[in-house]
């Protein structure tokens, strides 16, 4: 079983999207909410564009999914919560999920959730 770490961020309806993003992660990876490993929630200014401040945190999850499956699941959650397929890199986000670590894998080919 792999241990993965995911960054979660939102600067649009932050409380709603952070709360529901966490619920969606637990449901998607079929684990009880209380089994999520949660960092503190922190606020940071938008970088690269003028916008509302973000709420950010990191979530740890144990999973049997492959890297590819994890990336697809994260993208699906983002889309479910209003992320558009053509979202610019530096722009407001309802929900931004990025795979930070997958066990101790070093992958030379980037696995991007969004362009």
N, C-alpha and C positions, 0 to 999 in steps of 0.2 A: 504494500500500500504506500502510495506516494504522499508526501506532505507538500502542499502547495501554499503559496502566499499570493494574495490578490490585493491590489490597491483599489480602493473605492473612493470616488469623488463625485461631488455634485455642487453646482452653484445655481440651480433652478429648483425652487421649492425643496430646499436642502433637507429639511427634517423628514419630509415625506419620502423622498427618494433614497436617503440613507437607510431609513427604517425598512422600507419595502425592498430595497436592494439586498439587505441582510436576510430578510425572510425568503426572498427569491433564491439566494445562494443556498440556504439550508434546504429548501424544497428541491432545487435542481440537483444538488449533490446527495439528496436523500439522507440527510443527517439531521438529528434533532438540533434545534436552534442553539440550545445550551452547549452543544459540542463544538460550535464555532470558536476559534481562537481569535479574540478581538483586541486590537490595540486601542489606545485612547483615541477619541475623536478630536481632531484639531482643525482650526480655521486657518486658511492661507489665502493670500491675495491671488487674483488671477495673474498668470504669467503669459506674456506674449500678446495680450489684448486687454482692452478696458472692459471690465465686467465685474459682476458681483463676486465677493469672496467665496471660496470653496470650503465645504466641509470635506475632510479627508480622513481616511483610516486604512489600516491593513487588516486583512482577515486571513487566518490560517485554517486550512481544511485538510483532512485526510481523505484521499480518493483513490479509486482503482482506475479512473479514467486516464487515457493517454493525453499527452500534451495537446494534440490536435483536437481531441474531444473537449478538453477544458476550454480551449480558445473558442470553439464553436458554441459551447454552452454560455460563456460569458458574453459573446456577441449577441446571442439570442435574448439574454436578459436585458442588455442595453436597448435593443430594438423594442422589446416589450414595454420599456419605460420611456419611449419617445425619442430614442437616438435615431437620427436620420442616417441613411446610408452614405449621403454625400456631405456629412458634417466636416467642416474645416478643422484642421489640427488645433489651431488656437481660437476656440470659440466657446460659448457657454455650453454646459452639459447638464442634462437631466440626471444622467447616471453614466459614469465613466469607470469601467472595470478593466484593469490591466493585470495580466499574469506576471508577477515579479520573479518568483522562484518555483521550480518544480524539482523537488528533492535537491540533489546536487548536480543536476544536468547542466552542461554547457552546450548550448545549441548554436552552431555557426550560422544557420539559416534563420533569419528573424521570423517570428510568429506574430504577425500583427493582427490585432483585433479590428482596427480601423485604419484606413489610410490617412 
